[in-house]
Amino acid sequence: MEKNAWLQSKTNLIGPFVRIAKPEIVEMLAMAGYDFGVIDLEHGGAVNMNEVYPLILAAENKGLKLIARIPGVNETYIKWLLDLGIGGLQIPHIKTKEDAQRAIEFSKFHPMGERGLCRFVRASEFSNIPKEEYILEANAKSIIILQIEGVEGAKNIEEICSVEGIDVIFVGPYDLSQSMGLTGQIWHPDVAKEITRIINICQKKGIETGVFTDTPEGIKHWSELGVKYLNYRIDTELFFDFAKKSKAEVNAFLK
């Protein structure tokens, strides 16, 4: 399968999670220079189509790739988000080859999968795009990111990588640390070693990798290991961090 053009556009792609479901947030991320944002439908944020639609419009207007993390391998979420024209899907809790196969089956049209086909949706410009062109282009344009978050998924990584259609294998360090009995210790040597092992296997299989990190040091560490897709921080945490620092600066003048 030919690699996605957006993924190959830069050495590293950096973007935060988005839990504040407002177009202004998406616009500001684009203007700040981020490459993408990930709407978080697993842990909060946008929860229905009416909320996601304005976010997609804002992202398209400013040239930001908008990806949605969904609650799991859920055909309903996959179908309506792709029909709406989302830039990509980040699918968590992939544990087995079968999980990966179902994710691709729901996300891609024949011959790669069996995604529900309707040519009158927004992704096809409501039938303005000729159906043959839409079907052909949709598989190439839909970025599918599968999340490995536990020891079972890590154990089965080679089999998971054998599934055609995966654009990125993403490792969730917090959930992986918990699954390894080292809850929250994302830089524990054993956790870092396991993430590195997964990255190395994916690279040998020709699959791009992704990791979440909340520090600049994390960006440096993982990028130097060849990780392309870097989820960096969360909009709520970014705002809270800035708000605390700003209040501390003000307090210094009030003493």
C-alpha positions in Angstrom: 0.0 0.0 0.0 1.3 3.4 -1.0 2.1 5.6 2.1 -0.1 8.5 2.9 1.2 11.8 1.4 0.5 13.9 4.5 2.4 11.5 6.7 5.4 11.7 4.3 5.2 15.6 4.1 7.5 16.2 7.1 10.0 14.3 9.2 7.9 14.8 12.4 4.3 15.8 12.8 3.2 17.3 16.1 -0.2 18.0 17.5 -2.2 18.0 20.8 -5.4 16.3 21.8 -8.5 18.5 21.6 -11.1 18.2 24.4 -12.6 21.7 24.1 -15.0 21.2 21.3 -14.8 24.7 19.9 -13.8 25.8 16.4 -11.7 28.6 17.9 -9.4 26.0 19.6 -8.8 24.3 16.3 -8.1 27.6 14.6 -5.6 28.6 17.2 -3.8 25.3 17.0 -3.4 25.8 13.3 -2.2 29.4 13.7 0.2 28.3 16.4 1.9 26.0 13.8 0.8 22.6 14.9 0.4 19.9 12.2 -2.7 18.2 13.5 -5.2 18.0 16.4 -6.9 14.9 17.7 -10.5 15.3 18.8 -10.8 13.1 21.9 -14.0 11.2 21.8 -12.7 8.5 24.2 -11.9 10.6 27.3 -14.1 13.6 26.6 -14.6 16.5 24.2 -16.8 16.3 21.1 -19.4 13.6 21.5 -21.7 13.9 18.5 -21.8 14.8 14.8 -23.2 18.3 15.4 -20.2 19.2 17.5 -17.6 17.6 15.2 -18.8 19.3 12.0 -17.7 22.8 13.0 -14.4 21.5 14.1 -13.8 19.9 10.7 -14.8 23.1 8.9 -12.4 25.1 11.1 -9.5 22.7 10.5 -10.1 22.7 6.7 -10.2 26.5 6.7 -6.9 26.8 8.4 -5.1 23.8 6.8 -4.9 21.7 10.0 -5.2 17.9 9.8 -8.0 16.9 12.1 -8.1 13.4 13.5 -10.6 11.8 15.8 -9.8 9.3 18.6 -12.8 7.2 19.0 -13.8 5.0 22.0 -12.7 1.7 20.4 -13.2 -0.4 17.2 -16.7 0.9 16.8 -18.2 0.7 13.3 -20.7 3.4 13.9 -18.1 6.0 15.0 -15.8 5.0 12.1 -18.6 5.3 9.5 -20.1 8.6 10.4 -16.8 10.3 11.1 -15.3 9.2 7.7 -18.5 10.1 6.0 -18.3 13.6 7.6 -14.8 14.0 6.1 -12.6 13.7 9.2 -8.9 13.7 8.3 -8.1 10.5 10.1 -9.0 8.1 12.9 -7.1 7.1 15.9 -8.5 3.8 17.2 -7.6 2.7 20.7 -7.3 -0.7 22.5 -5.9 -2.7 19.7 -4.9 -6.0 21.2 -4.9 -8.6 18.4 -4.5 -9.0 14.7 -8.3 -9.5 14.6 -8.9 -6.1 16.2 -6.7 -4.5 13.6 -8.4 -6.3 10.8 -11.8 -5.2 12.0 -10.6 -1.6 12.2 -9.4 -1.7 8.6 -12.5 -3.5 7.5 -14.7 -0.8 8.9 -12.5 2.0 7.6 -11.7 1.1 4.0 -13.8 0.4 0.9 -13.4 -2.8 -1.1 -11.0 -4.4 -1.9 -9.2 -3.4 1.4 -12.3 -3.5 3.6 -16.1 -3.3 3.7 -16.8 0.2 4.9 -20.4 1.2 4.6 -20.8 3.0 1.3 -23.0 6.0 0.7 -22.0 8.5 -2.0 -24.3 11.3 -0.8 -22.3 12.2 2.3 -20.1 15.2 2.9 -16.9 13.3 2.3 -18.0 12.8 -1.3 -19.2 16.4 -1.5 -22.8 15.1 -1.4 -22.3 13.2 -4.7 -20.4 16.0 -6.4 -17.4 13.8 -6.6 -18.0 11.0 -9.2 -18.6 7.8 -7.3 -15.6 5.9 -8.9 -13.2 8.7 -8.0 -14.6 9.0 -4.5 -14.3 5.3 -3.8 -10.7 5.2 -5.2 -9.5 8.3 -3.3 -11.2 7.6 0.0 -9.0 4.6 0.9 -5.8 6.7 0.3 -7.0 9.8 2.1 -8.3 8.1 5.3 -5.4 8.0 7.8 -5.8 5.0 10.1 -3.9 5.1 13.4 -4.1 2.0 15.7 -3.2 2.4 19.4 -1.3 -0.2 21.3 -2.0 0.4 24.9 -1.4 -2.9 26.8 0.8 -5.9 27.2 -1.4 -8.0 25.0 -1.2 -5.6 22.1 2.5 -5.3 22.6 2.9 -9.1 22.6 1.0 -9.4 19.3 2.6 -6.4 17.6 4.2 -8.4 14.8 0.9 -10.0 13.8 -0.9 -6.6 14.1 1.7 -5.1 11.7 0.9 -7.7 9.1 -2.5 -6.2 8.5 -2.6 -4.1 5.3 -4.0 -0.6 5.6 -2.4 0.6 8.8 -0.8 4.0 8.5 0.5 4.5 12.0 1.0 2.3 15.1 0.6 4.6 18.1 1.8 3.6 21.6 -0.1 5.0 24.6 2.6 5.2 27.3 0.2 5.8 30.2 -2.1 2.9 29.6 0.9 0.7 28.7 2.6 1.5 32.0 -0.5 0.6 33.8 -0.8 -2.7 32.0 2.8 -3.5 32.9 2.1 -2.8 36.6 4.0 0.5 36.5 1.0 2.8 36.5 1.9 6.3 35.4 5.7 5.6 35.3 6.0 6.3 31.6 9.7 6.8 31.7 10.4 3.7 33.7 13.2 1.7 31.9 10.9 -1.3 31.3 8.2 0.9 29.8 10.6 2.9 27.6 12.2 -0.4 26.5 8.9 -1.9 25.5 7.9 1.2 23.6 11.2 1.2 21.8 10.8 -2.5 20.9 7.4 -1.8 19.4 8.8 1.1 17.4 11.6 -1.0 16.1 9.3 -3.8 14.9 7.0 -1.3 13.2 9.9 0.4 11.4 11.1 -3.0 10.1 7.6 -3.6 8.8 7.5 -0.2 7.1 4.8 1.2 9.3 5.1 4.7 10.8 4.9 5.1 14.6 3.4 7.5 17.0 3.7 8.2 20.8 2.0 10.6 23.2 4.4 12.8 25.3 3.8 15.8 27.4 7.3 17.2 27.6 9.8 18.7 25.1 12.3 16.1 26.3 9.8 13.4 25.2 9.6 15.0 21.8 13.3 14.9 21.4 13.7 11.4 22.7 11.0 9.8 20.5 11.8 11.8 17.4 15.4 10.7 17.6 14.2 7.1 17.5 12.3 7.8 14.3 8.8 8.4 15.6 7.0 10.6 13.1 3.5 11.1 14.7 3.9 12.9 18.0 0.8 13.6 20.1 2.0 16.5 22.3 0.0 17.6 25.3 -3.7 18.4 25.5 -5.6 21.7 25.0 -7.0 21.8 28.5 -3.6 21.1 30.0 -2.0 23.7 27.8 -4.5 26.4 28.9 -4.3 25.4 32.6 -0.5 25.4 32.5 -0.5 28.9 31.0 -3.2 30.1 33.4 -1.1 29.0 36.4 2.0 30.7 35.1 0.2 33.9 34.3 -1.4 34.1 37.7 2.0 33.5 39.4 3.5 36.3 37.3 0.6 38.6 38.4 1.0 37.6 42.1 4.7 38.6 42.0 3.6 42.2 41.4 1.1 42.2 44.2 3.5 41.4 47.0 
